[in-house]
Amino acid sequence: MSSTEQTVFRLTAFNGFDNLKPFREPIPTPSAGEVLVKVRSVALNYRDVAIAKSTYPSTIKDNVIPCNDMAGEVVAIGPTTELFKSTFAVGDAVLAPIVPSSFLYGSIDKRPDAVDWTWGSRVEDGVLREYIAIPAHVLIKLPPCKAPRDFVQWAATPCTVTTVWNAFYGNAPLKPGDTVLVLGTGGVSITALILAKAAGATTIVTSSSDKKLEFVRTRLGADYGINYKTTPDWAAEVQRLTNGKGADHVIEVGGPGTMHQSLAAAGRGGLITMIGFLAQNPEDQTPDVIMTALIKGLIIRGITGGSKQQLEEAVRFMSARKLELPVDKVFAFERDEIIAALKHVESGSHIGKVCITVG
Ligand SMILES: NC(=O)c1ccc[n+]([C@@H]2O[C@H](COP(=O)([O-])OP(=O)(O)OC[C@H]3O[C@@H](n4cnc5c(N)ncnc54)[C@H](OP(=O)(O)O)[C@@H]3O)[C@@H](O)[C@H]2O)c1
C-alpha cells in the first residue's frame, strides 16, 4: 500500500442519490483480532436505494457509508490475531456476513438480540470504500479468486444468498420436487431461482417483462414464467401450472401489493417467506391472511437476512455446484457511476445483481 488514505463514499443526507459524496479518510490499522480487507467489489441491493431515499423502514446512522455486500482480499493482519484462532493469511479472498456484530450462528427466529445491524444502516458504516478493518472471526474465507470477475461474483452474494438460504432452510426446508414461486427478476428472486433449481425444485418466475421471462427460462433454467402485468391473476396461473397443488415455497418480495395473490398461489401446507416491500397496493386491498392461512395450513414467516452460518453453508453449496448469480451490470468506483448504478437498481430494468468494481 503506497498511500495512508483511501476514498470512502458517505450519504450526507437521505433525500436522494446526489447526497452521495466522496471523502478522503485514513486507511484503518487493524486492531488485535482484526484483519484489514481491501474491498474489491461491492454489490447493490434495493435496500441501498431505499436508504438513500428515506423509504427504508429503519433509522439510519448519520453520514453513513452505504452498502452491505462486498468481497475483498486480506492485505494486513492485526497484532495477535492468530490468538483468536484466525486462519487468515494476506492474499486470502473473503466475504463478510450481513449482520456482522450480532448474528453469526443459529436461527434468527430464536434470537431477539439479532437486530438489524447490517453494514451501512443503523449502527455500522457500510462497505462502499477501499479498505475496511473487520474482526477476523466474522469473515468467511472464499475459494481463491483468480480474476476480478470472481470478486464481482462473490460480492453479489451476501444479502440475497443469506436471505434466500434462510427462506429455504431456516424453517421448513426446501426439498427436491417442491415448487418454488419467485416474484420478479430482482436480486433476491433470481438468487432464489438459482438456489431452488440447484436443489431440484420446480421453479415459477413472475415478471413485468416477457423479455426477462424469456431470459430466465432459456438462460437460467426457470421451468415456467408468468407476466404479472398481462396476467394479473397470476395465482390462478400458478394453480393451473401445478395442477391445483399450488406453490410449496413463495419468495414474497412484493409485500402489500402482492400478498393477496401469493396467498392464493400457495399450496396446502405451503410456506410464504415475507421478505420485501417492492409493490404498493393502490387499491388498499387487504388480503384475507387469517382465513387463507387457516384453511390451507400455511406457514407465513417474516425474515430479516440471516446468519453468518447460513451464508457459509450457501457459499459451500455454491462453490461445490459452481453456481453463479447473474450480474446484470458492473459500474466503476466513481461518484457518477455509483449514482448511475443506484438509478439502474431503482429502475428495475436489471435481472439479478448490480455491482461496483472497487479495485
Ligand atoms: N427481509 C430481508 O431480509 C430482505 C433481504 C433482501 C431484500 N429484501 C427486500 O426484498 C425486496 C427485493 O430486494 P431486491 O434487492 O431483490 O430488489 P431488486 O433487485 O431491486 O428487485 C427489483 C425487481 O422486483 C420486481 N418487482 C417489482 N414490483 C413487483 C411486483 N409488483 N410483483 C413482482 N415483482 C415485482 C421487478 O421484477 P420484473 O422487472 O421482472 O417485473 C423488479 O425488477 C426489497 O423490498 C428489499 O428491501 C429484504
The ligand as a Gaussian input file, in Angstrom:
#p B3LYP/6-31G(d) Opt

LIG

0 1
 N      -36.140000      -9.261000       4.623000
 C      -34.899000      -9.376000       4.195000
 O      -34.041000      -9.980000       4.832000
 C      -34.539000      -8.786000       2.875000
 C      -33.303000      -9.083000       2.283000
 C      -33.051000      -8.604000       0.990000
 C      -34.009000      -7.833000       0.355000
 N      -35.163000      -7.518000       0.997000
 C      -36.223000      -6.752000       0.326000
 O      -36.684000      -7.579000      -0.734000
 C      -37.123000      -6.771000      -1.827000
 C      -36.352000      -7.171000      -3.096000
 O      -34.982000      -6.756000      -2.975000
 P      -34.003000      -6.873000      -4.228000
 O      -32.675000      -6.342000      -3.800000
 O      -34.123000      -8.221000      -4.823000
 O      -34.723000      -5.820000      -5.202000
 P      -34.493000      -5.513000      -6.753000
 O      -33.301000      -6.258000      -7.254000
 O      -34.474000      -4.031000      -6.898000
 O      -35.826000      -6.115000      -7.440000
 C      -36.479000      -5.385000      -8.430000
 C      -37.454000      -6.277000      -9.173000
 O      -38.585000      -6.592000      -8.383000
 C      -39.647000      -6.936000      -9.244000
 N      -40.931000      -6.350000      -8.821000
 C      -41.220000      -5.067000      -8.581000
 N      -42.544000      -4.945000      -8.320000
 C      -43.075000      -6.185000      -8.425000
 C      -44.386000      -6.720000      -8.332000
 N      -45.435000      -5.949000      -8.093000
 N      -44.545000      -8.052000      -8.498000
 C      -43.497000      -8.854000      -8.765000
 N      -42.231000      -8.392000      -8.895000
 C      -42.038000      -7.087000      -8.730000
 C      -39.330000      -6.399000     -10.628000
 O      -39.110000      -7.536000     -11.485000
 P      -39.596000      -7.517000     -13.032000
 O      -38.839000      -6.384000     -13.675000
 O      -39.213000      -8.858000     -13.535000
 O      -41.078000      -7.289000     -13.048000
 C      -38.042000      -5.604000     -10.392000
 O      -37.163000      -5.668000     -11.464000
 C      -36.906000      -5.322000      -1.377000
 O      -38.092000      -4.832000      -0.799000
 C      -35.812000      -5.452000      -0.325000
 O      -35.791000      -4.381000       0.574000
 C      -35.448000      -7.977000       2.234000

